[in-house]
Amino acid sequence: MLPIDRSHLYDGGELASLECVGEKVIIPGPAGDLEGLTACPDKEIRGAVAVILHPHPLYGGTLHNKVVHYLSRTCNLLGIPSLRFNFRGVGESAGTYDDGRGETEDCLAVLDWVQQRRPGFDIWLAGFSFGAYVAYRAVQRHPRITRLLTVAPPVNLFDFQNLPPPSCPWTLIQGEQDELVPAASVQHWVAGLPVNPVMLLLPADHFFHGQLNTLQTALLQSLQDEVAQMHYTGTSPCAESRVS
């Protein structure tokens, strides 16, 4: 569990002037409606949608978290629309915190919702801290996930050992100065896996203070060759500011 005195650092209030312009959506979830927010690129060209998961609900994590915001913006810069949503019990989402179990079911419901509205599209699943844990729990349970992005997966705080590793391409971003999830713990965990993610070690603490542009640049450089091979030639719903 995260130290309670750091809870405010997941608060995304400082992003009020930077918030992505998108459409608020309500998604049916297993414990009630889930609040979501879309963000679309100027030109959608990739045939994929990114679903991005926020950090710990009990410690200020919401869809407005600054790392989640930058993951959304990075996907948009790559030509991929994104959807962020609040887990159960956060913001306007119904339900109560469920230690990752119910949040995984929330994630799967959102993935199904996206798939129904964008049939045939790839889905990228991304998460930060607790959101990375939920993404890792969900990645093998949905057929349309073609890439996993995890930022600071809390391997020392949650049980990752008994979860199957992803079979899709996987990028792992970790701060070398992370005070909550030590980089050494993440590297040790990865070394014991049968798969090898692309691992980006950045000069950042857990919250990426002062390093958000570094995070964005590293991801863009890592993914640009891959996304250059992805093409979408249909009529983009983003022209109407919609993911659905």
C-alpha positions as CSV (number, residue, x, y, z in Angstrom):
1,M,0.0,0.0,0.0
2,L,1.2,3.5,-0.8
3,P,2.2,5.8,2.1
4,I,-0.8,8.0,2.9
5,D,1.2,11.2,3.2
6,R,2.0,11.0,-0.5
7,S,-1.7,10.7,-1.6
8,H,-2.0,14.2,-2.8
9,L,0.7,13.7,-5.4
10,Y,-1.6,11.7,-7.6
11,D,-4.0,14.6,-7.7
12,G,-4.3,16.0,-11.3
13,G,-5.6,19.5,-10.3
14,E,-2.4,21.1,-11.6
15,L,-3.5,20.1,-15.1
16,A,-6.6,22.3,-15.2
17,S,-5.1,24.6,-17.9
18,L,-3.6,21.7,-19.9
19,E,-6.5,19.3,-20.0
20,C,-7.1,17.5,-23.3
21,V,-10.2,18.7,-25.2
22,G,-12.4,15.7,-25.7
23,E,-15.9,14.3,-25.2
24,K,-17.2,13.1,-21.8
25,V,-18.7,9.6,-22.1
26,I,-20.6,7.3,-19.8
27,I,-19.8,3.6,-20.1
28,P,-21.8,0.8,-18.5
29,G,-19.7,-1.0,-16.0
30,P,-20.1,-4.1,-13.8
31,A,-20.7,-2.0,-10.7
32,G,-22.6,0.8,-12.5
33,D,-21.8,3.6,-14.9
34,L,-18.1,4.6,-15.5
35,E,-17.1,8.2,-16.3
36,G,-14.7,8.6,-19.3
37,L,-13.1,11.2,-21.4
38,T,-11.9,10.9,-25.0
39,A,-9.0,12.8,-26.6
40,C,-8.5,12.7,-30.4
41,P,-5.6,13.7,-32.6
42,D,-5.9,16.3,-35.2
43,K,-5.7,13.5,-37.8
44,E,-6.5,9.9,-36.9
45,I,-4.3,7.7,-39.1
46,R,-3.4,4.6,-37.2
47,G,-6.5,2.3,-36.8
48,A,-6.0,1.9,-33.1
49,V,-7.5,3.3,-29.9
50,A,-5.6,3.7,-26.6
51,V,-7.3,3.0,-23.2
52,I,-5.4,4.5,-20.3
53,L,-5.7,3.6,-16.7
54,H,-5.1,5.9,-13.7
55,P,-3.2,5.4,-10.5
56,H,-4.5,4.4,-7.1
57,P,-8.0,5.5,-6.4
58,L,-7.5,5.7,-2.6
59,Y,-4.5,8.1,-3.0
60,G,-5.9,10.7,-5.3
61,G,-5.6,8.9,-8.6
62,T,-8.1,9.9,-11.3
63,L,-8.3,10.2,-15.1
64,H,-6.9,13.7,-14.7
65,N,-3.6,12.5,-13.3
66,K,-0.7,14.3,-15.1
67,V,1.1,11.1,-16.2
68,V,-2.2,9.7,-17.6
69,H,-2.7,13.0,-19.3
70,Y,0.7,12.8,-21.0
71,L,0.1,9.2,-22.0
72,S,-3.1,10.4,-23.7
73,R,-1.3,13.3,-25.4
74,T,1.5,11.0,-26.6
75,C,-1.0,8.7,-28.2
76,N,-2.7,11.6,-29.9
77,L,0.7,12.8,-31.3
78,L,1.1,9.3,-32.8
79,G,-2.3,9.7,-34.5
80,I,-4.2,7.4,-32.0
81,P,-7.3,8.6,-30.1
82,S,-7.5,7.8,-26.4
83,L,-10.0,7.1,-23.8
84,R,-9.3,7.6,-20.1
85,F,-11.9,6.6,-17.5
86,N,-12.4,6.7,-13.7
87,F,-12.4,3.3,-11.9
88,R,-15.3,2.4,-9.7
89,G,-15.8,4.9,-6.9
90,V,-13.8,7.7,-8.5
91,G,-15.3,10.9,-9.8
92,E,-18.7,10.1,-11.2
93,S,-18.1,6.4,-11.6
94,A,-20.3,4.2,-9.5
95,G,-19.1,1.5,-7.1
96,T,-16.4,1.2,-4.5
97,Y,-12.7,0.4,-4.5
98,D,-12.0,-3.3,-4.9
99,D,-8.2,-3.8,-4.6
100,G,-7.7,-4.3,-8.4
101,R,-10.2,-7.1,-8.9
102,G,-13.3,-5.0,-9.6
103,E,-11.1,-2.4,-11.4
104,T,-9.9,-5.1,-13.8
105,E,-13.6,-5.9,-14.6
106,D,-14.2,-2.2,-15.1
107,C,-11.3,-2.2,-17.6
108,L,-12.6,-5.2,-19.5
109,A,-16.1,-3.6,-19.7
110,V,-14.5,-0.4,-21.2
111,L,-12.4,-2.5,-23.7
112,D,-15.6,-4.2,-24.8
113,W,-17.3,-0.8,-25.2
114,V,-14.5,0.5,-27.3
115,Q,-14.4,-2.7,-29.4
116,Q,-18.2,-2.5,-30.1
117,R,-17.8,1.1,-31.3
118,R,-14.6,0.6,-33.3
119,P,-14.8,-3.0,-34.6
120,G,-11.6,-4.3,-36.1
121,F,-9.5,-1.6,-34.5
122,D,-6.5,-2.5,-32.4
123,I,-6.5,-1.5,-28.7
124,W,-3.5,-0.2,-26.9
125,L,-3.8,-0.7,-23.1
126,A,-1.8,1.7,-20.9
127,G,-1.6,2.3,-17.2
128,F,0.4,4.2,-14.6
129,S,1.3,2.7,-11.2
130,F,-1.9,1.0,-9.9
131,G,-3.3,1.4,-13.4
132,A,-0.3,-0.5,-14.7
133,Y,-1.2,-3.4,-12.3
134,V,-4.8,-3.4,-13.6
135,A,-3.6,-3.3,-17.2
136,Y,-1.2,-6.2,-16.5
137,R,-4.1,-8.2,-15.0
138,A,-6.4,-7.5,-18.0
139,V,-4.0,-7.8,-20.9
140,Q,-4.4,-11.5,-21.5
141,R,-8.2,-11.4,-21.0
142,H,-9.1,-9.3,-24.1
143,P,-8.5,-10.4,-27.7
144,R,-8.1,-6.9,-29.3
145,I,-5.2,-5.7,-27.1
146,T,-2.1,-5.4,-29.4
147,R,0.2,-3.4,-27.2
148,L,0.7,-2.9,-23.5
149,L,2.2,0.2,-22.0
150,T,3.0,0.1,-18.2
151,V,4.5,3.1,-16.3
152,A,6.0,2.3,-12.9
153,P,4.3,-1.0,-12.4
154,P,4.1,-1.5,-8.6
155,V,5.6,-4.9,-8.4
156,N,6.6,-4.4,-4.8
157,L,3.1,-3.4,-3.7
158,F,0.8,-5.8,-5.6
159,D,1.0,-9.5,-6.5
160,F,2.4,-9.6,-10.1
161,Q,4.0,-13.0,-9.6
162,N,1.0,-15.2,-10.3
163,L,-0.2,-13.2,-13.4
164,P,0.5,-14.5,-16.9
165,P,2.8,-12.2,-18.9
166,P,1.5,-10.4,-21.9
167,S,1.8,-12.1,-25.3
168,C,1.5,-8.8,-27.2
169,P,4.3,-6.2,-27.6
170,W,5.0,-4.5,-24.3
171,T,6.8,-1.2,-23.3
172,L,7.7,-0.6,-19.7
173,I,8.6,2.8,-18.5
174,Q,10.4,3.2,-15.1
175,G,11.9,6.1,-13.2
176,E,15.4,5.4,-12.0
177,Q,14.7,7.5,-8.9
178,D,11.3,6.1,-8.1
179,E,10.9,6.2,-4.3
180,L,7.8,4.1,-4.2
181,V,8.5,1.4,-6.8
182,P,12.3,0.9,-6.8
183,A,13.7,0.5,-10.3
184,A,15.8,-2.5,-9.0
185,S,12.6,-4.3,-7.9
186,V,11.1,-3.8,-11.4
187,Q,14.3,-5.0,-13.1
188,H,14.5,-8.0,-10.9
189,W,10.9,-8.9,-11.7
190,V,11.4,-8.5,-15.4
191,A,14.5,-10.6,-15.3
192,G,12.4,-13.6,-14.2
193,L,9.8,-13.3,-16.9
194,P,9.7,-15.5,-20.0
195,V,9.1,-12.3,-22.1
196,N,11.2,-9.2,-22.5
197,P,9.5,-5.8,-22.7
198,V,11.1,-2.8,-24.2
199,M,12.2,-1.1,-21.0
200,L,12.7,2.7,-20.9
201,L,14.6,3.8,-17.8
202,L,14.2,7.5,-17.3
203,P,15.8,10.0,-14.8
204,A,12.5,10.4,-12.9
205,D,10.8,9.8,-9.5
206,H,7.6,7.9,-9.2
207,F,5.4,10.9,-10.1
208,F,7.7,12.1,-13.0
209,H,8.0,15.6,-11.5
210,G,9.8,17.7,-14.1
211,Q,10.2,14.8,-16.4
212,L,6.8,14.6,-18.2
213,N,8.3,15.9,-21.5
214,T,11.1,13.3,-21.1
215,L,8.5,10.6,-20.7
216,Q,6.6,11.8,-23.8
217,T,9.8,12.1,-25.9
218,A,11.1,8.6,-24.9
219,L,7.7,7.0,-25.8
220,L,7.5,8.8,-29.2
221,Q,11.0,7.8,-30.1
222,S,10.4,4.2,-29.0
223,L,7.1,3.8,-30.9
224,Q,7.4,5.9,-34.0
225,D,8.8,3.2,-36.3
226,E,6.1,0.8,-35.3
227,V,3.2,3.2,-35.7
228,A,4.6,4.4,-39.1
229,Q,3.5,1.0,-40.4
230,M,-0.1,1.4,-39.1
231,H,-2.6,2.9,-41.4
232,Y,-6.2,4.0,-41.2
233,T,-8.0,5.2,-44.3
234,G,-11.6,5.3,-43.1
235,T,-13.7,8.3,-42.0
236,S,-12.5,9.3,-38.6
237,P,-15.1,9.8,-35.9
238,C,-12.6,12.2,-34.4
239,A,-13.6,14.6,-37.0
240,E,-16.7,15.0,-34.9
241,S,-14.7,14.8,-31.6
242,R,-15.9,11.3,-30.9
243,V,-14.3,8.0,-30.2
244,S,-17.7,6.2,-30.3
